[in-house]
Amino acid sequence: MIQRIQTVYLLIAAILSGILPFWLNLWTSASGEPVYASAELPVSIAFYASALLSVIAILRFKDRKSQFVLNRLNILLHLFLLGFFVYRSLNLSGETEVSEKGIGMIIPIFSIVFLVLANKAIKRDEDLVKSVDRLR
């Protein structure tokens, strides 16, 4: 059902991925101007894809197994984003392009946490349905 707790977790993950990266800066360039997700096309596509996966998982509330798989794909996408941010912040030496990390770089971490919580709730629901089927 759509009023379950995993829907709330997935909605929070969708908001974190779809809205916040475009309001919070990911890093500040050496010239002092903030860089948002909309400035980098692959990053913005990844964030929009993540938000879309979360919304699709919310709408697939009748099929818990596909919801679980969509969340795992979403977690992998966020791990890719996190790896990109770590690479971006550690690979560039000195003050060449990245001088200050922004708060937006930790958005994938929070999204992963909420997606894992949603997967735990989906697993709990699936176990509950299996246990009820055993009693019949």
C-alpha positions as CSV (number, residue, x, y, z in Angstrom):
1,M,0.0,0.0,0.0
2,I,1.1,3.5,-0.6
3,Q,0.8,4.7,3.0
4,R,3.6,2.5,4.2
5,I,6.8,3.8,5.9
6,Q,8.9,2.9,2.8
7,T,6.9,5.4,0.8
8,V,8.0,8.2,3.2
9,Y,11.6,7.0,2.9
10,L,11.5,6.9,-0.8
11,L,9.8,10.3,-1.0
12,I,12.6,11.8,1.2
13,A,15.2,10.1,-1.1
14,A,13.4,11.6,-4.2
15,I,13.4,15.1,-2.7
16,L,17.1,14.7,-1.7
17,S,18.0,13.7,-5.2
18,G,15.6,15.8,-7.3
19,I,15.6,19.1,-5.6
20,L,18.4,19.7,-3.1
21,P,21.5,19.3,-5.5
22,F,20.2,22.1,-7.6
23,W,19.8,24.4,-4.5
24,L,22.9,23.5,-2.5
25,N,26.3,23.9,-4.0
26,L,28.4,20.8,-4.6
27,W,31.7,22.7,-4.4
28,T,33.1,26.1,-4.9
29,S,35.5,26.8,-7.8
30,A,38.8,28.5,-7.4
31,S,37.3,31.7,-8.7
32,G,34.8,31.7,-5.8
33,E,31.6,30.9,-7.6
34,P,29.5,28.0,-6.4
35,V,29.1,25.0,-8.7
36,Y,25.6,23.3,-8.6
37,A,24.5,20.0,-10.1
38,S,22.9,21.8,-13.0
39,A,26.4,23.0,-14.1
40,E,27.6,19.5,-14.7
41,L,25.4,17.5,-17.2
42,P,26.4,13.9,-16.1
43,V,25.8,14.8,-12.4
44,S,22.4,16.4,-13.1
45,I,21.3,13.4,-15.2
46,A,22.4,11.0,-12.4
47,F,20.5,13.0,-9.8
48,Y,17.4,13.2,-12.0
49,A,17.6,9.5,-12.8
50,S,17.8,8.8,-9.1
51,A,14.8,10.9,-8.3
52,L,12.9,9.2,-11.1
53,L,13.8,5.7,-9.8
54,S,12.6,6.7,-6.4
55,V,9.3,7.9,-7.7
56,I,8.9,4.8,-9.9
57,A,9.6,2.7,-6.8
58,I,6.9,4.5,-4.9
59,L,4.4,3.9,-7.7
60,R,5.3,0.2,-7.8
61,F,4.0,-0.4,-4.2
62,K,2.0,-3.5,-5.3
63,D,5.1,-5.3,-6.4
64,R,7.5,-5.3,-3.5
65,K,10.2,-7.3,-5.3
66,S,10.6,-4.9,-8.1
67,Q,10.5,-2.0,-5.6
68,F,13.4,-3.7,-3.8
69,V,15.3,-4.1,-7.1
70,L,14.7,-0.5,-8.1
71,N,16.0,0.7,-4.7
72,R,19.2,-1.4,-5.1
73,L,19.7,0.2,-8.6
74,N,19.2,3.6,-7.0
75,I,21.7,2.8,-4.3
76,L,24.3,1.8,-7.0
77,L,23.6,5.1,-8.8
78,H,24.2,7.0,-5.6
79,L,27.4,5.1,-5.0
80,F,28.5,6.1,-8.4
81,L,27.8,9.7,-7.6
82,L,29.6,9.5,-4.3
83,G,32.6,7.9,-6.1
84,F,32.6,10.7,-8.7
85,F,32.5,13.3,-5.9
86,V,35.3,11.7,-4.0
87,Y,37.4,11.4,-7.2
88,R,36.6,15.0,-8.1
89,S,37.6,16.3,-4.7
90,L,40.7,14.2,-4.2
91,N,42.1,14.0,-7.7
92,L,42.4,17.7,-8.4
93,S,45.5,19.0,-6.6
94,G,45.9,22.3,-5.0
95,E,43.6,25.2,-6.0
96,T,43.3,24.3,-9.7
97,E,39.6,23.9,-9.9
98,V,38.1,22.8,-6.6
99,S,38.9,24.9,-3.6
100,E,36.1,24.2,-1.2
101,K,33.7,21.3,-0.8
102,G,30.1,22.2,-0.6
103,I,27.3,20.6,1.5
104,G,25.8,19.1,-1.7
105,M,28.5,16.5,-1.8
106,I,27.0,14.6,1.0
107,I,23.5,14.3,-0.5
108,P,24.2,10.8,-1.9
109,I,25.1,9.6,1.6
110,F,21.8,10.7,3.0
111,S,19.9,9.3,0.0
112,I,21.7,5.9,0.5
113,V,20.6,5.9,4.1
114,F,17.0,6.5,3.3
115,L,17.0,3.9,0.4
116,V,18.5,1.3,2.8
117,L,15.8,2.1,5.4
118,A,13.2,1.7,2.6
119,N,14.6,-1.6,1.6
120,K,14.5,-2.8,5.2
121,A,10.8,-1.8,5.4
122,I,10.1,-3.5,2.1
123,K,11.8,-6.7,3.3
124,R,9.9,-6.6,6.6
125,D,6.6,-6.3,4.6
126,E,7.6,-9.2,2.4
127,D,8.4,-11.4,5.4
128,L,5.1,-10.5,7.0
129,V,3.2,-11.5,3.9
130,K,5.1,-14.8,3.6
131,S,4.4,-15.6,7.3
132,V,0.7,-14.9,6.9
133,D,0.7,-17.2,3.8
134,R,2.3,-20.0,5.8
135,L,-0.5,-19.9,8.4
136,R,-3.3,-20.6,5.8
